[in-house]
Amino acid sequence: MKDLSTLPIFVMLLSNICFADTAPEAWKQKIVPEEISSKILYHPISHSSVAMMQIKDSGEELVDLLDINNPRLIPLSSFDKKYENTYEGWSKVRVGVYQKLLKMLDSLPDNIGIAYFEGFRTLSKQKEYFDKKFLEISQGISNKNQAYLETTKHVSPFIDNIPTHATGAAIDMTLFSVNVNSDKKSLLDMGKFDVIFGHNDQQETFSINTTGLQKENRLLLLNAAIKAGLANYGFEWWHYSYGDKMYACVYKEPYAIYGLATDKNDPILSMTKDEYIKQMTK
């Protein structure tokens, strides 16, 4: 895996602010307005600039998207059983996030909908994903401290960090279209989805490994999501959030409004990095 600093994403870091002022090399033929490009986090989600953000949890409730029964807001598993989830709460998000999704739908064409993979994530599921990615990356990096740091770019760590999915602030999503004549639903081609299924050479939002069609579709998602008030994680084109530390950093808010939406005394949170690496490399 390449270090994020070597990626051909248009990036400038000032203090704890990440923003862009020119188009990335691979995307020069696509116009990416600064109002959109400036709402993307271009460094690891566990970076100190994100970690330093304070949280004043609003205590806002979570809403289950499955209960909403909106035909334009459906699980990704509707298209591929590979994406089925069984853990409790996976289809839940904070009310504020749900409201942003509705704004997205208002701005998207009527025949375009949102297919979501996960919203809220338990700490045990977060650790499961982190473990899997750490073991995968460790196969190519002998120094386990370096392997750990590389893993944090792909899966938010649960050590000395509050994973954004565990707050109910994040949602992993893509778009689908509906054929007006047949009502058949099809996913838009945006490239490979997620990193928990193995190496993904198209994961960065502005990946050089994207086709013209994939660029167009990613920009459709980006424009709708960011204009609705969400922030994107530049290392994962499908990951958006509102109200968490990442959002607060990108939008220059004084603090995040969503903290853990799960057991704050979970033993998983007390593990140290050294303990984790030792446990995983026995």
N, C-alpha and C positions, 0 to 999 in steps of 0.2 A: 504494500500500500504506500502511496506517496504521502509525504508530509503535506498538510494543508497549505503551508506557505509556498509550496512549489506549484500549486494548481493554477491553471490559467483563468482564474476567476478574477474579475476586476475588484480589487480590494484596496482599501486604505484604512489603517487603524489609527485612531487618535484617542489617547486615553482609553476609556472603556467604550468608545463609540465605533461601530463598524459601519462604513458606508462606501458607496461606489460613486465614481464620477465619469467613468468611461466604460464602453462596452467591452466584454471579454473577447479575446482574440477569436475564439470559435463562434462567437455570436455577433460579429460586427455587422452582418447583414440584417440583424434583428434589432429593432429599436426598443431599448429597455429604459423607460423613463426613470429619472433619478428618484421620483416619488415612489417608484416600485423597488428599484435596486437598493435603496437606502433602508428598506424594511426587511433585510435579510441578514442573518448572522453568518459571518464568514470565517469564524474561528471555532474551535471545539466548544460544544455546549457546556462543558465543565470548566472552561477557561476562567481565569481569575476575575476578568471583567464582568462575567455573569455571576460567578460565585459571590462577589462582593455586594450584590444587590440585596437590600433588605426586604423582608416580607411582612406585610400587615394583612393577615388573612381576613378576608371579608366574611368568611363563614358561609358563603353562598352555597346553595344546594347543587347537587348534580341532577341532571335529567337523563333519562334513558332514551336514546334515539330510537330504540326498537319500539318503545311505547308510542312514539310520535306518529308512526305509520304514515310517513310522507313518502310518496312514490318516487320523489326526486332525491331522497336521502336514504340510501339502502346499504347494507353490508357488502363488502367486497366479495365475501363468500358466495353471494348470489351468482357471481360469474365464475368462480373457481373454488372448489371445496378445499383447496390447498390453504385458503385463508380463513378457514373456520376457527373460531375461538370457543373455548369451553370454560375459561376462568370467570368468576363472578365479577360483573361490573364492566366488562370490556367495551360495552356499547354506551357507557355513560360519559358525559362531559359536564363541565360547569354550565350553568344557565347562560352566563355571558358568552361562552364559546358557541352554544347552540344559537344564540341570537345572531352571532357573526355568520354562522352557516346559512341562516335564513336570508341575511343580507346578500350573501354570495349568490344564492339561488335567484334572488330578485334581479341581479345584474347579469346573470348568465342567460343565454338563449333558452327559450322554453323547452327545447328538446334535449337540453343538457342537464345532467344531474350529478350528484356527489356519491361516490362509492367509498365508504370508509372501512378501514381495517381494524383500528383500535383507537379508543379514546383513553379512558382511565385504565391504569395498569397496576396490579398489586405489586408490592415490593418483592414477593417471591417470584413472580413472573419476570420482573425486571432483572433479578439476579439470574434467573434461568437464561434469559437472552444474553446477559453480559458474560456468563460462564461459557456459553456456546461460542460467542464471538472471540473471547479471550483464548480459548483452546484452539480455535481456527487460526488466529493470528500468531499464536505461539509456535505453530509449526514452521513459520518462516522467520521468526525473530528469536534468537537464542537468549538474549537479555530479557528476562521476564518483566523487569521494571519498564523497559521500552515497549514491550508487548502490551503491558497494562495501559500505558499512556496512549498507545495507538488504538486500543479497544475503546477508550473513552471518546474517541472521535465518532465512533459508529453506534455505540450504545451508551446512553447516559449512565454514569456510575452511581452506585447507591452508597458509596463510601465518601464521607466528607462532602456530600452533595445531596440535593433533593431532586430526584428524577422528575422531569416535567410531567410525564404521563401519570405519575403517582399523585399528582395534584389535581388531575382532572382538567388541566388547562390545555392539553395537547390532543391533536387528532392526526392520524395518518390517513391520507385520502388521495383519491384520484378522481377523474371524471368519466362519465359514461354518456352516450348519446342514445336517443330513442328514435327509431325509424318511424316517421309519421304515418307511413302506409301500413306497416305490419306490427307496430308496437314492440318490435324486437329491440332489446337493449344490447349495446356493445360498448366495451371499454375503449376509451380513446388511447391511442398509442403514445405513451410518454416515456417508454424505455422500461428497463427492469425496475421492479418495485421491491423496496426494503432490502435490509442487509442481513436479516436473521436466517435467510435461506442459503447463505454462502456469499462468496465474493461478488460484488456488484460494481462493474466498471462504468456504470452510468448513474451512480447515486447522487453525485453533486448536482445541484440545481442547474448550473451552467456547465455541465460536463462537455468535454470536447467530443465525447463518443456518442453524440446524438445526431439523428437525422433531421432534415428540415421540418418534417411533419412533427417529430417529437418536440422540437423547439417551439413550433407554433402552439402545440397543445399545452406545453408547460407554461408558456406565456399566458394562455387563456386562464389556466388555473391560478397563476401568480397574480394576474391583474384582478381577478374576481376576489381572491382571498385577501390580498393586501388592501384593496379599496374597501373591503368590508371591515378591516381593522385587525387582521391577523398578521403574525410575523412568520417568516419562513426560516428554516435551518438550512443554510447553504450547502451543508454536507449531505442533506437528504431532501430531494425535491418534493417528497410527499408529506413532510412533517411541518405542521403549522400549529401555532399556539396563540393564546391570548391570556394575559393576566399573570403569567409565570415570570421567573427571573429573566429568561431569555427575551421575552416580550418587553419587559421593563428596560432591559439594556438597549435593545434595538430602537424602541420608541422614546428613549430618553426620559422614562418615567422615574419618579423619585423612589419608588418601591414596587414590589410585586404584590398582587392582591390575593393570590392563591398559594396556600401552603399545602402540606400533605393532606390528602383526603383519605388517609388510611391510618392504621395504628402507629402513633408517633413513638411508641415504646417498643416497636418491633426489634428483636435482637439483631436482625440483619443490619440495622443502622449503627450498631456499636462496633462492628468489625473494622479493623484497620487494614490498610493496604498491604502491609507486611504479612499480616495474618492470612489475608486472602490469597496472596501469591504463594505462600507456604502451603496452604490447604490445596490449592489448585495444581501444585507441581510436585506433590508427593509421589 
